[in-house]
């Protein structure tokens, strides 16, 4: 996990230093905050979730299918690094819910089956 944390910090540093487009100024500020949180041993999963959300909203002029591929390469690299890890975490959470008889629904609701 420490290797992944360091790799993510390196990706964030690269993205922050290489992309100078004023269009992404808000996202750059968020990157700085998240990098500081990672460096201060913040919750790695929480940072990845925040990064995914911020990346998907970095350029709202792009349609959904091109939301990530239309971003600069440095940003896309971050997304493609964290997405497989988040899918694994999401699968574990879904397994926990279904094991207990709960089915997660949209917007955080659950239904319990007897």
N, CA and C atoms as an extended XYZ file, in Angstrom:
342
Properties=species:S:1:pos:R:3:atomname:S:1:resname:S:1:resid:I:1 pbc="F F F"
N         0.837       -1.194        0.000 N   UNK     1
C         0.000        0.000        0.000 CA  UNK     1
C         0.878        1.252        0.000 C   UNK     1
N         2.012        1.178        0.690 N   UNK     2
C         2.907        2.338        0.743 CA  UNK     2
C         3.480        2.658       -0.635 C   UNK     2
N         3.749        1.603       -1.429 N   UNK     3
C         4.233        1.825       -2.794 CA  UNK     3
C         3.177        2.557       -3.619 C   UNK     3
N         1.927        2.141       -3.464 N   UNK     4
C         0.847        2.782       -4.222 CA  UNK     4
C         0.667        4.223       -3.786 C   UNK     4
N         0.794        4.478       -2.507 N   UNK     5
C         0.675        5.850       -1.992 CA  UNK     5
C         1.768        6.730       -2.611 C   UNK     5
N         3.003        6.202       -2.643 N   UNK     6
C         4.118        6.985       -3.197 CA  UNK     6
C         3.948        7.201       -4.697 C   UNK     6
N         3.481        6.184       -5.398 N   UNK     7
C         3.252        6.320       -6.844 CA  UNK     7
C         2.173        7.369       -7.108 C   UNK     7
N         1.115        7.372       -6.299 N   UNK     8
C         0.055        8.362       -6.465 CA  UNK     8
C         0.580        9.765       -6.176 C   UNK     8
N         1.410        9.907       -5.159 N   UNK     9
C         2.003       11.214       -4.861 CA  UNK     9
C         2.848       11.686       -6.047 C   UNK     9
N         3.619       10.768       -6.630 N   UNK    10
C         4.436       11.123       -7.797 CA  UNK    10
C         3.578       11.536       -8.981 C   UNK    10
N         2.487       10.812       -9.217 N   UNK    11
C         1.586       11.160      -10.324 CA  UNK    11
C         0.949       12.535      -10.106 C   UNK    11
N         0.555       12.808       -8.865 N   UNK    12
C        -0.052       14.099       -8.554 CA  UNK    12
C         0.961       15.220       -8.738 C   UNK    12
N         2.200       14.999       -8.275 N   UNK    13
C         3.241       16.014       -8.444 CA  UNK    13
C         3.502       16.302       -9.918 C   UNK    13
N         3.586       15.252      -10.711 N   UNK    14
C         3.806       15.416      -12.144 CA  UNK    14
C         2.661       16.198      -12.784 C   UNK    14
N         1.441       15.831      -12.447 N   UNK    15
C         0.274       16.511      -13.013 CA  UNK    15
C         0.232       17.973      -12.583 C   UNK    15
N         0.533       18.229      -11.331 N   UNK    16
C         0.485       19.606      -10.818 CA  UNK    16
C         1.550       20.483      -11.489 C   UNK    16
N         2.727       19.936      -11.692 N   UNK    17
C         3.825       20.724      -12.255 CA  UNK    17
C         3.773       20.860      -13.771 C   UNK    17
N         3.225       19.862      -14.473 N   UNK    18
C         3.276       19.870      -15.936 CA  UNK    18
C         2.088       20.542      -16.602 C   UNK    18
N         0.924       20.509      -15.998 N   UNK    19
C        -0.273       21.087      -16.623 CA  UNK    19
C        -0.443       22.512      -16.116 C   UNK    19
N        -0.359       23.472      -17.026 N   UNK    20
C        -0.452       24.888      -16.655 CA  UNK    20
C        -1.653       25.575      -17.297 C   UNK    20
N        -2.626       24.806      -17.716 N   UNK    21
C        -3.809       25.350      -18.371 CA  UNK    21
C        -4.700       26.050      -17.333 C   UNK    21
N        -5.019       27.353      -17.543 N   UNK    22
C        -5.858       28.063      -16.572 CA  UNK    22
C        -7.272       27.467      -16.444 C   UNK    22
N        -7.684       26.689      -17.417 N   UNK    23
C        -8.995       26.041      -17.396 CA  UNK    23
C        -9.124       25.086      -16.205 C   UNK    23
N        -7.995       24.550      -15.759 N   UNK    24
C        -7.985       23.554      -14.689 CA  UNK    24
C        -7.477       24.123      -13.367 C   UNK    24
N        -7.582       25.420      -13.173 N   UNK    25
C        -7.049       26.059      -11.967 CA  UNK    25
C        -7.693       25.496      -10.690 C   UNK    25
N        -9.014       25.323      -10.683 N   UNK    26
C        -9.688       24.762       -9.509 CA  UNK    26
C        -9.217       23.342       -9.224 C   UNK    26
N        -9.072       22.570      -10.288 N   UNK    27
C        -8.608       21.200      -10.115 CA  UNK    27
C        -7.174       21.179       -9.595 C   UNK    27
N        -6.341       22.112      -10.079 N   UNK    28
C        -4.958       22.204       -9.593 CA  UNK    28
C        -4.935       22.463       -8.090 C   UNK    28
N        -5.810       23.347       -7.623 N   UNK    29
C        -5.883       23.639       -6.190 CA  UNK    29
C        -6.299       22.400       -5.405 C   UNK    29
N        -7.242       21.640       -5.948 N   UNK    30
C        -7.671       20.400       -5.288 CA  UNK    30
C        -6.541       19.370       -5.254 C   UNK    30
N        -5.755       19.319       -6.335 N   UNK    31
C        -4.615       18.404       -6.365 CA  UNK    31
C        -3.632       18.732       -5.250 C   UNK    31
N        -3.387       20.014       -5.069 N   UNK    32
C        -2.458       20.442       -4.023 CA  UNK    32
C        -2.958       20.023       -2.638 C   UNK    32
N        -4.237       20.231       -2.391 N   UNK    33
C        -4.819       19.839       -1.093 CA  UNK    33
C        -4.724       18.331       -0.868 C   UNK    33
N        -5.039       17.563       -1.914 N   UNK    34
C        -5.014       16.108       -1.776 CA  UNK    34
C        -3.588       15.585       -1.618 C   UNK    34
N        -2.633       16.215       -2.295 N   UNK    35
C        -1.232       15.816       -2.140 CA  UNK    35
C        -0.757       16.075       -0.713 C   UNK    35
N        -1.157       17.205       -0.152 N   UNK    36
C        -0.790       17.498        1.241 CA  UNK    36
C        -1.401       16.476        2.187 C   UNK    36
N        -2.640       16.101        1.919 N   UNK    37
C        -3.303       15.107        2.764 CA  UNK    37
C        -2.588       13.758        2.689 C   UNK    37
N        -2.168       13.368        1.474 N   UNK    38
C        -1.429       12.116        1.326 CA  UNK    38
C        -0.090       12.178        2.049 C   UNK    38
N         0.602       13.301        1.930 N   UNK    39
C         1.903       13.455        2.582 CA  UNK    39
C         1.781       13.448        4.100 C   UNK    39
N         0.630       13.846        4.628 N   UNK    40
C         0.393       13.852        6.072 CA  UNK    40
C        -0.273       12.558        6.538 C   UNK    40
N        -0.112       11.496        5.741 N   UNK    41
C        -0.680       10.175        6.058 CA  UNK    41
C        -2.191       10.193        6.186 C   UNK    41
N        -2.862       10.952        5.300 N   UNK    42
C        -4.319       10.952        5.259 CA  UNK    42
C        -4.836        9.623        4.744 C   UNK    42
N        -6.124        9.430        4.830 N   UNK    43
C        -6.764        8.192        4.386 CA  UNK    43
C        -6.607        8.048        2.870 C   UNK    43
N        -5.888        7.012        2.456 N   UNK    44
C        -5.566        6.781        1.051 CA  UNK    44
C        -6.837        6.570        0.215 C   UNK    44
N        -7.770        5.812        0.737 N   UNK    45
C        -9.004        5.529        0.005 CA  UNK    45
C        -9.833        6.798       -0.159 C   UNK    45
N        -9.922        7.588        0.879 N   UNK    46
C       -10.664        8.844        0.815 CA  UNK    46
C       -10.063        9.784       -0.231 C   UNK    46
N        -8.742        9.829       -0.301 N   UNK    47
C        -8.068       10.671       -1.292 CA  UNK    47
C        -8.354       10.167       -2.702 C   UNK    47
N        -8.322        8.842       -2.883 N   UNK    48
C        -8.613        8.297       -4.216 CA  UNK    48
C       -10.048        8.609       -4.637 C   UNK    48
N       -10.983        8.490       -3.715 N   UNK    49
C       -12.377        8.809       -4.037 CA  UNK    49
C       -12.527       10.286       -4.413 C   UNK    49
N       -11.868       11.149       -3.677 N   UNK    50
C       -11.925       12.583       -3.987 CA  UNK    50
C       -11.287       12.868       -5.336 C   UNK    50
N       -10.181       12.200       -5.634 N   UNK    51
C        -9.531       12.393       -6.928 CA  UNK    51
C       -10.427       11.946       -8.078 C   UNK    51
N       -11.068       10.805       -7.912 N   UNK    52
C       -11.957       10.323       -8.977 CA  UNK    52
C       -13.087       11.318       -9.226 C   UNK    52
N       -13.682       11.804       -8.164 N   UNK    53
C       -14.761       12.782       -8.303 CA  UNK    53
C       -14.259       14.056       -8.978 C   UNK    53
N       -13.117       14.557       -8.521 N   UNK    54
C       -12.569       15.794       -9.098 CA  UNK    54
C       -12.167       15.615      -10.551 C   UNK    54
N       -11.608       14.464      -10.885 N   UNK    55
C       -11.216       14.218      -12.279 CA  UNK    55
C       -12.433       14.160      -13.201 C   UNK    55
N       -13.497       13.539      -12.723 N   UNK    56
C       -14.696       13.445      -13.549 CA  UNK    56
C       -15.379       14.802      -13.725 C   UNK    56
N       -15.083       15.752      -12.850 N   UNK    57
C       -15.687       17.071      -12.943 CA  UNK    57
C       -14.688       18.152      -13.361 C   UNK    57
N       -13.479       17.751      -13.754 N   UNK    58
C       -12.440       18.716      -14.101 CA  UNK    58
C       -12.807       19.530      -15.341 C   UNK    58
N       -13.418       18.909      -16.324 N   UNK    59
C       -13.802       19.611      -17.547 CA  UNK    59
C       -15.222       19.183      -17.923 C   UNK    59
N       -16.187       19.931      -17.467 N   UNK    60
C       -17.585       19.566      -17.692 CA  UNK    60
C       -18.055       19.835      -19.119 C   UNK    60
N       -17.212       20.474      -19.933 N   UNK    61
C       -17.589       20.709      -21.327 CA  UNK    61
C       -17.479       19.429      -22.152 C   UNK    61
N       -16.777       18.429      -21.638 N   UNK    62
C       -16.644       17.152      -22.337 CA  UNK    62
C       -17.847       16.274      -22.041 C   UNK    62
N       -18.234       15.473      -23.033 N   UNK    63
C       -19.333       14.549      -22.767 CA  UNK    63
C       -18.829       13.393      -21.901 C   UNK    63
N       -19.732       12.604      -21.385 N   UNK    64
C       -19.386       11.555      -20.425 CA  UNK    64
C       -18.378       10.562      -20.991 C   UNK    64
N       -18.537       10.160      -22.237 N   UNK    65
C       -17.643        9.164      -22.818 CA  UNK    65
C       -16.214        9.675      -22.961 C   UNK    65
N       -16.047       10.986      -23.121 N   UNK    66
C       -14.711       11.554      -23.308 CA  UNK    66
C       -14.239       12.333      -22.092 C   UNK    66
N       -14.914       12.155      -20.963 N   UNK    67
C       -14.608       12.935      -19.769 CA  UNK    67
C       -13.174       12.725      -19.298 C   UNK    67
N       -12.642       11.519      -19.391 N   UNK    68
C       -11.277       11.246      -18.948 CA  UNK    68
C       -10.287       11.322      -20.105 C   UNK    68
N       -10.639       10.758      -21.243 N   UNK    69
C        -9.705       10.764      -22.374 CA  UNK    69
C        -9.473       12.166      -22.924 C   UNK    69
N       -10.378       13.096      -22.667 N   UNK    70
C       -10.216       14.466      -23.140 CA  UNK    70
C        -9.366       15.332      -22.231 C   UNK    70
N        -9.006       14.807      -21.068 N   UNK    71
C        -8.161       15.546      -20.131 CA  UNK    71
C        -6.698       15.435      -20.543 C   UNK    71
N        -5.847       16.296      -20.014 N   UNK    72
C        -4.407       16.133      -20.272 CA  UNK    72
C        -3.924       14.749      -19.828 C   UNK    72
N        -2.875       14.264      -20.460 N   UNK    73
C        -2.378       12.912      -20.193 CA  UNK    73
C        -2.011       12.693      -18.728 C   UNK    73
N        -1.491       13.716      -18.086 N   UNK    74
C        -1.098       13.585      -16.686 CA  UNK    74
C        -2.312       13.301      -15.795 C   UNK    74
N        -3.439       13.929      -16.107 N   UNK    75
C        -4.659       13.701      -15.336 CA  UNK    75
C        -5.229       12.320      -15.623 C   UNK    75
N        -5.199       11.931      -16.882 N   UNK    76
C        -5.693       10.604      -17.250 CA  UNK    76
C        -4.876        9.511      -16.574 C   UNK    76
N        -3.571        9.726      -16.446 N   UNK    77
C        -2.709        8.737      -15.788 CA  UNK    77
C        -3.123        8.532      -14.335 C   UNK    77
N        -3.476        9.617      -13.667 N   UNK    78
C        -3.952        9.497      -12.278 CA  UNK    78
C        -5.225        8.662      -12.245 C   UNK    78
N        -6.161        8.978      -13.140 N   UNK    79
C        -7.439        8.262      -13.153 CA  UNK    79
C        -7.226        6.770      -13.417 C   UNK    79
N        -6.411        6.447      -14.409 N   UNK    80
C        -6.202        5.040      -14.752 CA  UNK    80
C        -5.386        4.309      -13.692 C   UNK    80
N        -4.684        5.021      -12.822 N   UNK    81
C        -3.982        4.399      -11.717 CA  UNK    81
C        -4.937        4.078      -10.564 C   UNK    81
N        -5.851        4.996      -10.266 N   UNK    82
C        -6.718        4.795       -9.102 CA  UNK    82
C        -7.970        3.980       -9.405 C   UNK    82
N        -8.427        3.990      -10.636 N   UNK    83
C        -9.703        3.326      -10.953 CA  UNK    83
C        -9.700        1.822      -10.657 C   UNK    83
N        -8.654        1.053      -11.034 N   UNK    84
C        -8.684       -0.385      -10.687 CA  UNK    84
C        -8.697       -0.629       -9.178 C   UNK    84
N        -7.996        0.219       -8.434 N   UNK    85
C        -7.982        0.066       -6.982 CA  UNK    85
C        -9.368        0.342       -6.398 C   UNK    85
N       -10.033        1.362       -6.918 N   UNK    86
C       -11.367        1.700       -6.419 CA  UNK    86
C       -12.392        0.649       -6.809 C   UNK    86
N       -12.235        0.028       -7.981 N   UNK    87
C       -13.153       -1.047       -8.363 CA  UNK    87
C       -13.037       -2.219       -7.403 C   UNK    87
N       -11.817       -2.527       -6.982 N   UNK    88
C       -11.605       -3.610       -6.019 CA  UNK    88
C       -12.272       -3.283       -4.692 C   UNK    88
N       -12.113       -2.047       -4.249 N   UNK    89
C       -12.725       -1.615       -2.987 CA  UNK    89
C       -14.242       -1.640       -3.100 C   UNK    89
N       -14.774       -1.149       -4.232 N   UNK    90
C       -16.221       -1.162       -4.443 CA  UNK    90
C       -16.767       -2.591       -4.419 C   UNK    90
N       -16.041       -3.519       -5.037 N   UNK    91
C       -16.491       -4.909       -5.068 CA  UNK    91
C       -16.528       -5.494       -3.657 C   UNK    91
N       -15.534       -5.155       -2.832 N   UNK    92
C       -15.516       -5.659       -1.454 CA  UNK    92
C       -16.702       -5.116       -0.662 C   UNK    92
N       -17.021       -3.843       -0.861 N   UNK    93
C       -18.151       -3.244       -0.152 CA  UNK    93
C       -19.452       -3.901       -0.589 C   UNK    93
N       -19.619       -4.113       -1.890 N   UNK    94
C       -20.834       -4.773       -2.377 CA  UNK    94
C       -20.952       -6.182       -1.840 C   UNK    94
N       -19.828       -6.901       -1.753 N   UNK    95
C       -19.858       -8.254       -1.191 CA  UNK    95
C       -20.301       -8.239        0.268 C   UNK    95
N       -19.834       -7.247        1.020 N   UNK    96
C       -20.233       -7.153        2.421 CA  UNK    96
C       -21.735       -6.911        2.539 C   UNK    96
N       -22.261       -6.046        1.703 N   UNK    97
C       -23.698       -5.760        1.751 CA  UNK    97
C       -24.516       -6.987        1.372 C   UNK    97
N       -24.148       -7.640        0.281 N   UNK    98
C       -24.950       -8.769       -0.180 CA  UNK    98
C       -24.819       -9.949        0.770 C   UNK    98
N       -23.690      -10.087        1.433 N   UNK    99
C       -23.516      -11.163        2.415 CA  UNK    99
C       -24.482      -10.993        3.589 C   UNK    99
N       -24.761       -9.758        3.935 N   UNK   100
C       -25.672       -9.478        5.059 CA  UNK   100
C       -27.126       -9.402        4.621 C   UNK   100
N       -27.396       -9.541        3.330 N   UNK   101
C       -28.763       -9.498        2.847 CA  UNK   101
C       -29.211       -8.122        2.396 C   UNK   101
N       -28.302       -7.172        2.313 N   UNK   102
C       -28.635       -5.827        1.847 CA  UNK   102
C       -28.234       -5.678        0.388 C   UNK   102
N       -29.053       -4.969       -0.354 N   UNK   103
C       -28.747       -4.655       -1.740 CA  UNK   103
C       -28.595       -3.140       -1.849 C   UNK   103
N       -27.382       -2.641       -2.162 N   UNK   104
C       -27.202       -1.193       -2.289 CA  UNK   104
C       -27.945       -0.643       -3.510 C   UNK   104
N       -28.592        0.477       -3.327 N   UNK   105
C       -29.290        1.152       -4.405 CA  UNK   105
C       -28.606        2.480       -4.693 C   UNK   105
N       -29.060        3.162       -5.725 N   UNK   106
C       -28.514        4.477       -6.039 CA  UNK   106
C       -28.723        5.427       -4.874 C   UNK   106
N       -27.839        6.391       -4.760 N   UNK   107
C       -27.919        7.461       -3.777 CA  UNK   107
C       -27.806        6.962       -2.342 C   UNK   107
N       -27.155        5.807       -2.138 N   UNK   108
C       -26.845        5.341       -0.798 CA  UNK   108
C       -27.944        4.609       -0.060 C   UNK   108
N       -29.071        4.346       -0.678 N   UNK   109
C       -30.145        3.614        0.003 CA  UNK   109
C       -29.873        2.116       -0.073 C   UNK   109
N       -30.461        1.388        0.836 N   UNK   110
C       -30.332       -0.069        0.813 CA  UNK   110
C       -31.696       -0.702        1.049 C   UNK   110
N       -31.839       -1.906        0.566 N   UNK   111
C       -33.047       -2.685        0.792 CA  UNK   111
C       -32.601       -4.002        1.408 C   UNK   111
N       -33.242       -4.412        2.501 N   UNK   112
C       -32.907       -5.672        3.132 CA  UNK   112
C       -33.963       -6.710        2.762 C   UNK   112
N       -33.459       -7.867        2.332 N   UNK   113
C       -34.355       -8.957        2.014 CA  UNK   113
C       -34.301       -9.986        3.124 C   UNK   113
N       -35.471      -10.492        3.545 N   UNK   114
C       -35.490      -11.469        4.643 CA  UNK   114
C       -34.945      -12.813        4.231 C   UNK   114
